[in-house]
Amino acid sequence: MSDAPADPASHQPDAVDESLPEGVDVLVVGGGPAGLSAATWVGRYQRSTLLVDAGQQRNLAAREIHGMLGTGPTTPAEFYTDVAEGLREYPTVRRLDGLVTGLVREQDDRFVAQIAPLTRTGGADSGTSGDGGKGGKGGGRGHVTVTAKRIILATGVRDRLPEVDGIIEHYGVDVHHCPACDGLTAAGRRIIVLGVGGHVPAYASELLDWASEVVIITESDSDPAFDDDQRAACAEHDIEVVDGVARELVGDPGQLEGVRLADGRVIAGSKVFFSYAHHPTNELPTSLGCELDDEGGLTVNAMQMTSVDGVYAAGDIVTGLQLVPIAVGTGAAAGVACATSLRGHATAECVPDPAPPTRNFTRPDN
């Protein structure tokens, strides 16, 4: 299986054309819906913010984003361009196309980030930021170093794609990974489910909310992960189970006819949903000592703060329902909590002082 493809240059507006600061109040890692939402809300509190975006959002391959109140279906490219343009309204927020390669906490509770800026074609630049060469303090060849008082992690997850011919062309058109996101586009159709593991029958059953028929291809001659009870449950609900290994998507993108197996059989279907694995992008939080759950996601409290003081997380990196509207909401919560946590603290000289802590004005019996 291969990682989901991403083209960092396919949707991003130009990086900010200002020199990077050596220090900011808040560093947001990740430029998907959660990171953009978090940066927007930190910006509304006038805190100095740097958003670093590696351009690896998992929904770039999708044809449309659905379920956002107040908007019709929109392409990911349109969504990210519009939101990034809105972010420009906040002069305390800067955005950089780049990859945070290292993050450590200093004894003074500052965080130090090593950032590799990216060129507009998505490659690591030779020591320049996306604005043509003005960077923060040098941190080694091709890197800049930026310090921050708070961190918001919105690094998301990496999906694994099925190893079948034609996957890149069909992914996001008639091959999908998220039933909640794209199930309605398959209403009344025969859906093929690809995946490995004991979770696949339950995943396939979700698609009965929309599909006329569901068939599972087990990706083996006899998948031991499906026990007899699971196969019986599938049969009871008319979910067909085909033992075999998928090799090729048959038909043009948008006109899928089925999936060809290794033995030459073609299983008919006009939509494919897959579930192999997705891996939380948790290298940075792990290096900081953030607590992870059993799925590798970050554990957070009601304010989106991780187990490490000063580090917040939002979006798909936090285990739960993975939808763009939810990522936007958790990003907003993280942004507000992060910004208000700076009340009573010294912040960047280039921004207004924050308010004092509200606890200074609270009666003891409240």
KAQUIFEN-V669829 format. One line per field, one symbol per residue. phi: phi as a letter, one per 30 degrees, with the letter a starting at -180 (. if undefined). psi: psi as a letter, one per 20 degrees, with the letter a starting at -180 (. if undefined). burial: + if it has 9 or more other C-alpha atoms within 8 Angstrom, else -. A space follows every 50 residues. Layout:
phi->???
psi->???
burial->???
//
This chain:
phi->.cdddbcecdbddedecbddddbbdbccckcdeddddddeddddcicdbb ccbdicddcddddbcciddibdebdeddeddddddddddcddcbbbdabd cabbcdddidccccbcdcddcjddddjcddcjkcbdddbjeibbcbcbdb bccbdibcdccddbdjdddcdjcbbbcceddbeddceicccccclbkddd ededdedddbddbbbccdiadadddcddddddddddcicdccdlcdbadc jdeibdclbdcddjdccdlcbbcbacabcedcddddddiddcddcidddb cdcidddcejccbaiddceldcbedddddddddddddddddddicdbedd bdddddddddccdedd
psi->qrqpqpohiiiprqrqlqqqqhqrgpppopkaggghgghghhhijkqppp ppoikkpijhiqhqprjopiqapqqhggghggghghhiioiipqqporpo iqpqprhjjqpppppoqqrijirpqmjqrijjiorappkrpjqqppqqhq poplibrpqpqqmqpjgghhpifjprioghgjhhijpjropppprpriig ggghhhiihgqhqppppikrhooiiorhhghhgghhkkoqooprpphqpp rqpilphapprhjiqooqqiqpqqnfqqopnjgghghijqpqahjjrppr aijjpaippiprqrbiippapnqghgggghggggggggghiipiqpaqhi rqqrrrphhijpqhj.
burial->---+-++++-++--++-----+-++++++++++++++++++++-++++++ ++++++++-+++--+--+----+++++++++-+++-++-+-+++++++++ +-+++----+++++++++++-+-++-+++++--+++-++--+++++++++ ++++++++++++++--+--+++++++--+-+++--++-++++++++---+ +-+++-++-++++++++++---+--+---++--++---+++-++++++++ --+--+++++++-----+++++++++---+++-+++++-++++--+++++ ---+++++-++++++++++----+-++++++++++++++--++---++-- +--+------------
//
